[in-house]
Amino acid sequence: MAAEELLVEVVGYLRLAVEAIGAAIVGFGALATTLRYVLSLIGVRRYTNNQIRLYLGQYLSLGLEFQLGADILSTAVAPSLDEVIQLGAIAAIRTALNYFLSQELERERRAEEATPQPERDAPRGD
């Protein structure tokens, strides 16, 4: 096996690993956020909808970064013109999604900090 073929194969496995990590981050974030939501619904914890959205948004943003990294890896070794164009389109879409998600998270974070809620993470003592 030539060195170039080996490199292509190694990068392919690395891309799959990075893509799997991104998917795992999003999946874990969805499960953890669902748990927070359920705890809030049954009254064990007090989380606002904004807090829950911020929590999920952080995982989505990180997961998108890993997915973009996987896309970049897929075209890192001897890309064709079509692959570069496809990567450009995917990168633009994912970067835009991440940018707007980050902007929304920052707005909600500032709004959350401006709202006095001393017991928002405390268990209910009712």
Backbone as a printed PyTorch tensor [residue, N CA C, xyz], in Angstrom:
tensor([[[  0.8630,  -1.1840,   0.0000],
         [  0.0000,   0.0000,   0.0000],
         [  0.9030,   1.2390,   0.0000]],

        [[  0.6300,   2.1520,  -0.8930],
         [  1.4280,   3.3700,  -1.0120],
         [  1.1160,   4.3130,   0.1410]],

        [[  2.0560,   5.2180,   0.3950],
         [  1.8930,   6.1640,   1.5000],
         [  0.6510,   7.0290,   1.3100]],

        [[  0.3550,   7.4280,   0.0830],
         [ -0.8200,   8.2730,  -0.1690],
         [ -2.1090,   7.5220,   0.1200]],

        [[ -2.1630,   6.2470,  -0.2720],
         [ -3.3530,   5.4390,   0.0070],
         [ -3.5440,   5.2570,   1.5110]],

        [[ -2.4380,   5.0440,   2.2130],
         [ -2.5100,   4.9000,   3.6630],
         [ -3.0070,   6.1870,   4.3140]],

        [[ -2.4960,   7.3170,   3.8470],
         [ -2.9270,   8.6040,   4.3780],
         [ -4.4160,   8.8300,   4.1390]],

        [[ -4.8830,   8.5040,   2.9320],
         [ -6.3090,   8.6610,   2.6080],
         [ -7.1580,   7.7900,   3.5310]],

        [[ -6.7040,   6.5560,   3.7650],
         [ -7.4600,   5.6560,   4.6340],
         [ -7.4660,   6.1380,   6.0800]],

        [[ -6.3180,   6.5820,   6.5880],
         [ -6.2310,   7.0730,   7.9680],
         [ -7.1060,   8.3080,   8.1510]],

        [[ -7.0420,   9.2300,   7.1950],
         [ -7.8630,  10.4390,   7.2800],
         [ -9.3540,  10.0820,   7.2100]],

        [[ -9.6960,   9.0740,   6.4280],
         [-11.0920,   8.6230,   6.3660],
         [-11.5870,   8.1290,   7.7160]],

        [[-10.7650,   7.3380,   8.3980],
         [-11.1460,   6.8630,   9.7300],
         [-11.1900,   8.0090,  10.7410]],

        [[-10.2490,   8.9260,  10.6160],
         [-10.2400,  10.0870,  11.5080],
         [-11.4960,  10.9330,  11.3090]],

        [[-11.8980,  11.1030,  10.0560],
         [-13.1190,  11.8510,   9.7560],
         [-14.3310,  11.1830,  10.3960]],

        [[-14.4010,   9.8520,  10.2620],
         [-15.5160,   9.1290,  10.8820],
         [-15.5230,   9.3030,  12.3980]],

        [[-14.3410,   9.2750,  13.0030],
         [-14.2510,   9.4480,  14.4550],
         [-14.7070,  10.8390,  14.8670]],

        [[-14.2580,  11.8660,  14.1540],
         [-14.6460,  13.2470,  14.4850],
         [-16.1450,  13.4390,  14.2660]],

        [[-16.6760,  12.8510,  13.1940],
         [-18.1130,  12.9450,  12.9240],
         [-18.9060,  12.2520,  14.0290]],

        [[-18.4240,  11.0940,  14.4750],
         [-19.0980,  10.3700,  15.5510],
         [-19.0550,  11.1600,  16.8590]],

        [[-17.9350,  11.8100,  17.1250],
         [-17.8300,  12.6370,  18.3350],
         [-18.8530,  13.7690,  18.2750]],

        [[-18.9600,  14.4200,  17.1200],
         [-19.9490,  15.4950,  16.9640],
         [-21.3610,  15.0040,  17.1780]],

        [[-21.6880,  13.8560,  16.5960],
         [-23.0250,  13.2870,  16.7720],
         [-23.2670,  12.9090,  18.2330]],

        [[-22.2420,  12.3630,  18.8860],
         [-22.3770,  11.9840,  20.2940],
         [-22.6070,  13.2120,  21.1710]],

        [[-21.9260,  14.3030,  20.8650],
         [-22.1090,  15.5390,  21.6370],
         [-23.5400,  16.0320,  21.5070]],

        [[-24.0530,  16.0550,  20.2830],
         [-25.4370,  16.5100,  20.0700],
         [-26.4110,  15.5610,  20.7640]],

        [[-26.1800,  14.2560,  20.6290],
         [-27.0600,  13.2790,  21.2720],
         [-27.0440,  13.3970,  22.7870]],

        [[-25.8490,  13.5120,  23.3630],
         [-25.7500,  13.6730,  24.8100],
         [-26.4320,  14.9600,  25.2570]],

        [[-26.2100,  16.0360,  24.5020],
         [-26.8390,  17.3120,  24.8370],
         [-28.3510,  17.2290,  24.8080]],

        [[-28.8780,  16.5220,  23.8200],
         [-30.3370,  16.3650,  23.7290],
         [-30.8710,  15.5750,  24.9220]],

        [[-30.1680,  14.5130,  25.2920],
         [-30.6070,  13.7140,  26.4460],
         [-30.5020,  14.5050,  27.7490]],

        [[-29.3810,  15.1840,  27.9440],
         [-29.1940,  15.9590,  29.1750],
         [-30.2010,  17.1010,  29.2630]],

        [[-30.4890,  17.7180,  28.1330],
         [-31.4620,  18.8090,  28.1160],
         [-32.8630,  18.2690,  28.4090]],

        [[-33.1770,  17.1100,  27.8490],
         [-34.4730,  16.4830,  28.1210],
         [-34.6130,  16.1840,  29.6060]],

        [[-33.5370,  15.7030,  30.2150],
         [-33.5630,  15.4310,  31.6590],
         [-33.8270,  16.7140,  32.4490]],

        [[-33.1380,  17.7840,  32.0910],
         [-33.3800,  19.0650,  32.7720],
         [-34.8280,  19.5110,  32.6050]],

        [[-35.3530,  19.3460,  31.4060],
         [-36.7340,  19.7540,  31.1370],
         [-37.7040,  18.9370,  31.9940]],

        [[-37.4850,  17.6380,  32.0500],
         [-38.3640,  16.7720,  32.8520],
         [-38.2520,  17.1320,  34.3290]],

        [[-37.0260,  17.3560,  34.8150],
         [-36.8600,  17.7570,  36.2190],
         [-37.5940,  19.0590,  36.5170]],

        [[-37.6010,  19.9380,  35.5420],
         [-38.3090,  21.2040,  35.7090],
         [-39.8250,  20.9870,  35.7110]],

        [[-40.2930,  20.1080,  34.8310],
         [-41.7340,  19.8350,  34.7530],
         [-42.2750,  19.1980,  36.0290]],

        [[-41.5210,  18.2830,  36.6000],
         [-42.0230,  17.5920,  37.8010],
         [-41.6970,  18.3440,  39.0820]],

        [[-40.9910,  19.4670,  38.9650],
         [-40.7660,  20.3270,  40.1150],
         [-39.5510,  20.0040,  40.9620]],

        [[-38.6720,  19.1370,  40.5000],
         [-37.4670,  18.8150,  41.2580],
         [-36.4700,  19.9640,  41.1770]],

        [[-36.3570,  20.5720,  40.0250],
         [-35.4810,  21.7240,  39.7950],
         [-36.2720,  22.8220,  39.1100]],

        [[-35.7550,  24.0250,  39.2150],
         [-36.3840,  25.1680,  38.5450],
         [-35.4650,  25.6510,  37.4320]],

        [[-35.8460,  25.3570,  36.2290],
         [-35.1270,  25.8500,  35.0570],
         [-36.1170,  26.6170,  34.1960]],

        [[-35.7060,  27.7890,  33.7470],
         [-36.5390,  28.5350,  32.8180],
         [-36.3500,  27.9530,  31.4210]],

        [[-37.2730,  28.2850,  30.5400],
         [-37.1350,  27.8340,  29.1500],
         [-35.8450,  28.3680,  28.5400]],

        [[-35.4700,  29.6000,  28.8810],
         [-34.2190,  30.1570,  28.3630],
         [-33.0140,  29.3690,  28.8600]],

        [[-33.0120,  28.9860,  30.1120],
         [-31.9000,  28.1950,  30.6390],
         [-31.7970,  26.8600,  29.9120]],

        [[-32.9220,  26.2530,  29.6680],
         [-32.9340,  24.9650,  28.9700],
         [-32.4450,  25.1420,  27.5310]],

        [[-32.8980,  26.1820,  26.8700],
         [-32.4510,  26.4470,  25.4950],
         [-30.9590,  26.7610,  25.4440]],

        [[-30.4660,  27.5310,  26.4020],
         [-29.0300,  27.8270,  26.4560],
         [-28.2210,  26.5540,  26.6420]],

        [[-28.6850,  25.6940,  27.4930],
         [-27.9900,  24.4400,  27.7670],
         [-27.8900,  23.5890,  26.4990]],

        [[-29.0200,  23.4340,  25.8050],
         [-29.0190,  22.6620,  24.5580],
         [-28.1940,  23.3630,  23.4800]],

        [[-28.3150,  24.6700,  23.4040],
         [-27.5950,  25.4250,  22.3800],
         [-26.0970,  25.2710,  22.4670]],

        [[-25.5710,  25.1600,  23.6740],
         [-24.1260,  24.9620,  23.8410],
         [-23.6830,  23.6380,  23.2300]],

        [[-24.4570,  22.5970,  23.4370],
         [-24.1290,  21.2960,  22.8470],
         [-24.2760,  21.3230,  21.3310]],

        [[-25.3270,  21.9770,  20.8480],
         [-25.5200,  22.0560,  19.3970],
         [-24.3700,  22.7900,  18.7310]],

        [[-23.9480,  23.8760,  19.3320],
         [-22.8540,  24.6620,  18.7770],
         [-21.5630,  23.8480,  18.7340]],

        [[-21.2480,  23.1610,  19.8140],
         [-20.0430,  22.3440,  19.8480],
         [-20.1380,  21.1880,  18.8470]],

        [[-21.2870,  20.5580,  18.7810],
         [-21.4890,  19.4640,  17.8240],
         [-21.3160,  19.9250,  16.3890]],

        [[-21.8310,  21.1250,  16.0720],
         [-21.6640,  21.6800,  14.7240],
         [-20.1980,  21.9020,  14.3920]],

        [[-19.4190,  22.3330,  15.3560],
         [-17.9860,  22.5490,  15.1250],
         [-17.2980,  21.2290,  14.7690]],

        [[-17.6340,  20.1640,  15.4780],
         [-17.0420,  18.8620,  15.1660],
         [-17.4890,  18.3740,  13.7830]],

        [[-18.7540,  18.5850,  13.4570],
         [-19.2410,  18.1660,  12.1360],
         [-18.5320,  18.9220,  11.0210]],

        [[-18.2980,  20.2010,  11.2300],
         [-17.5600,  20.9890,  10.2440],
         [-16.1280,  20.4770,  10.1350]],

        [[-15.5180,  20.1460,  11.2590],
         [-14.1710,  19.5780,  11.2380],
         [-14.1260,  18.2780,  10.4480]],

        [[-15.1360,  17.4440,  10.6110],
         [-15.2020,  16.1870,   9.8610],
         [-15.3320,  16.4570,   8.3660]],

        [[-16.1230,  17.4580,   8.0040],
         [-16.2670,  17.8100,   6.5850],
         [-14.9460,  18.2940,   6.0020]],

        [[-14.2090,  19.0650,   6.7690],
         [-12.9130,  19.5610,   6.3140],
         [-11.9450,  18.3860,   6.1320]],

        [[-11.9570,  17.4500,   7.0750],
         [-11.0910,  16.2750,   6.9500],
         [-11.4210,  15.4620,   5.7010]],

        [[-12.7060,  15.3940,   5.3570],
         [-13.0970,  14.5740,   4.2120],
         [-12.5310,  15.1000,   2.9000]],

        [[-12.1980,  16.3680,   2.8510],
         [-11.6290,  16.9260,   1.6190],
         [-10.1630,  17.3100,   1.7900]],

        [[ -9.5510,  16.8890,   2.8870],
         [ -8.1720,  17.2930,   3.1690],
         [ -7.1540,  16.5890,   2.2720]],

        [[ -7.4630,  15.3880,   1.8180],
         [ -6.5100,  14.6170,   1.0280],
         [ -7.0030,  14.5030,  -0.4070]],

        [[ -6.2810,  15.1360,  -1.3160],
         [ -6.5490,  15.0650,  -2.7610],
         [ -8.0230,  15.2900,  -3.1110]],

        [[ -8.5550,  16.4360,  -2.7720],
         [ -9.9750,  16.6900,  -3.0810],
         [-10.1870,  16.9970,  -4.5630]],

        [[-11.3570,  16.6300,  -5.0550],
         [-11.7440,  17.0250,  -6.4080],
         [-12.4010,  18.3990,  -6.3220]],

        [[-12.5920,  19.0210,  -7.4700],
         [-13.2270,  20.3390,  -7.5030],
         [-14.6480,  20.2600,  -6.9480]],

        [[-15.3730,  19.1860,  -7.2810],
         [-16.7400,  19.0290,  -6.7560],
         [-16.7480,  18.9130,  -5.2300]],

        [[-15.7760,  18.1910,  -4.6740],
         [-15.7010,  18.0480,  -3.2210],
         [-15.3910,  19.3800,  -2.5500]],

        [[-14.5320,  20.1700,  -3.1680],
         [-14.2040,  21.4840,  -2.6030],
         [-15.4190,  22.4010,  -2.6380]],

        [[-16.1570,  22.3760,  -3.7390],
         [-17.3770,  23.1970,  -3.8470],
         [-18.4090,  22.7350,  -2.8160]],

        [[-18.5760,  21.4290,  -2.6840],
         [-19.5210,  20.8910,  -1.7000],
         [-19.0900,  21.2760,  -0.2880]],

        [[-17.7880,  21.1680,   0.0150],
         [-17.2920,  21.5690,   1.3300],
         [-17.5570,  23.0470,   1.5770]],

        [[-17.3330,  23.8760,   0.5650],
         [-17.5940,  25.3060,   0.7120],
         [-19.0400,  25.5840,   1.0700]],

        [[-19.9540,  24.9010,   0.3840],
         [-21.3820,  25.0910,   0.6570],
         [-21.7290,  24.6020,   2.0660]],

        [[-21.2440,  23.4170,   2.4270],
         [-21.5260,  22.8680,   3.7630],
         [-20.9160,  23.7470,   4.8420]],

        [[-19.6790,  24.1780,   4.6200],
         [-19.0070,  25.0290,   5.6050],
         [-19.7490,  26.3490,   5.7740]],

        [[-20.2090,  26.9200,   4.6620],
         [-20.9450,  28.1870,   4.7500],
         [-22.2420,  28.0080,   5.5360]],

        [[-22.9630,  26.9360,   5.2580],
         [-24.2310,  26.6880,   5.9490],
         [-23.9950,  26.4380,   7.4330]],

        [[-23.0440,  25.5670,   7.7470],
         [-22.7890,  25.2390,   9.1620],
         [-22.2100,  26.4210,   9.9170]],

        [[-21.3640,  27.1980,   9.2500],
         [-20.8010,  28.3800,   9.9070],
         [-21.8990,  29.4030,  10.1740]],

        [[-22.7940,  29.6050,   9.2040],
         [-23.9090,  30.5350,   9.4040],
         [-24.8100,  30.0510,  10.5410]],

        [[-25.1270,  28.7590,  10.5400],
         [-25.9550,  28.2110,  11.6240],
         [-25.2940,  28.4350,  12.9740]],

        [[-24.0100,  28.1440,  13.0470],
         [-23.2980,  28.3030,  14.3120],
         [-23.2240,  29.7730,  14.7150]],

        [[-23.0160,  30.6530,  13.7590],
         [-22.9510,  32.0860,  14.0630],
         [-24.2770,  32.5700,  14.6520]],

        [[-25.3790,  32.2550,  13.9860],
         [-26.6760,  32.7200,  14.4690],
         [-27.0620,  32.0410,  15.7850]],

        [[-26.6880,  30.7820,  15.9390],
         [-26.9320,  30.1030,  17.2060],
         [-26.1390,  30.7690,  18.3220]],

        [[-24.8750,  31.0870,  18.0600],
         [-24.0500,  31.7640,  19.0660],
         [-24.6120,  33.1290,  19.4270]],

        [[-25.0850,  33.8620,  18.4330],
         [-25.6790,  35.1740,  18.6880],
         [-26.9210,  35.0390,  19.5710]],

        [[-27.7600,  34.0610,  19.2570],
         [-28.9700,  33.8590,  20.0540],
         [-28.6190,  33.4250,  21.4730]],

        [[-27.6390,  32.5440,  21.6000],
         [-27.2190,  32.1100,  22.9360],
         [-26.6910,  33.2810,  23.7530]],

        [[-25.9150,  34.1350,  23.1170],
         [-25.3640,  35.2890,  23.8280],
         [-26.4690,  36.2460,  24.2640]],

        [[-27.4550,  36.4880,  23.3870],
         [-28.5990,  37.3500,  23.7540],
         [-29.3470,  36.7530,  24.9380]],

        [[-29.6110,  35.4600,  24.8790],
         [-30.3580,  34.8180,  25.9580],
         [-29.5440,  34.7770,  27.2460]],

        [[-28.2400,  34.5970,  27.1300],
         [-27.3810,  34.5890,  28.3150],
         [-27.4160,  35.9500,  29.0040]],

        [[-27.3400,  37.0210,  28.2100],
         [-27.4110,  38.3710,  28.8010],
         [-28.7640,  38.6090,  29.4360]],

        [[-29.8270,  38.1660,  28.7740],
         [-31.1690,  38.3340,  29.3410],
         [-31.3090,  37.5360,  30.6370]],

        [[-30.7410,  36.3420,  30.6610],
         [-30.8050,  35.4910,  31.8500],
         [-30.0300,  36.1240,  33.0010]],

        [[-28.8740,  36.7070,  32.7160],
         [-28.0720,  37.3510,  33.7560],
         [-28.7490,  38.6080,  34.2840]],

        [[-29.5200,  39.2620,  33.4410],
         [-30.2000,  40.4850,  33.8590],
         [-31.4350,  40.1960,  34.7040]],

        [[-31.9330,  38.9700,  34.6580],
         [-33.1180,  38.5890,  35.4110],
         [-32.7010,  38.0040,  36.7500]],

        [[-33.0790,  38.6490,  37.8560],
         [-32.6950,  38.1130,  39.1700],
         [-33.4770,  36.8430,  39.4830]],

        [[-32.7590,  35.7520,  39.6640],
         [-33.3750,  34.4710,  40.0030],
         [-32.4410,  33.7220,  40.9480]],

        [[-32.4180,  34.0810,  42.2260],
         [-31.4500,  33.4960,  43.1540],
         [-31.6420,  31.9960,  43.3710]],

        [[-32.8430,  31.4770,  43.1670],
         [-33.0910,  30.0720,  43.4490],
         [-33.3240,  29.2630,  42.1900]],

        [[-32.8740,  29.7290,  41.0340],
         [-33.2310,  29.0770,  39.7850],
         [-32.7120,  27.6420,  39.6770]],

        [[-31.5790,  27.3170,  40.3040],
         [-31.0590,  25.9480,  40.2370],
         [-31.2610,  25.1830,  41.5330]],

        [[-31.9080,  25.8100,  42.5010],
         [-32.1020,  25.1660,  43.7960],
         [-33.2850,  24.1950,  43.7300]],

        [[-33.1920,  23.0900,  44.4680],
         [-34.3430,  22.1910,  44.5420],
         [-35.5110,  22.8830,  45.2150]],

        [[-36.6850,  22.5200,  44.8290],
         [-37.8740,  23.1150,  45.4410],
         [-38.0910,  22.5310,  46.8300]],

        [[-38.4240,  23.3760,  47.7480],
         [-38.6840,  22.9300,  49.1130],
         [-40.1510,  22.9500,  49.4580]],

        [[-41.0110,  22.9020,  48.4310],
         [-42.4660,  22.9750,  48.6540],
         [-42.9950,  21.7520,  49.3240]]])
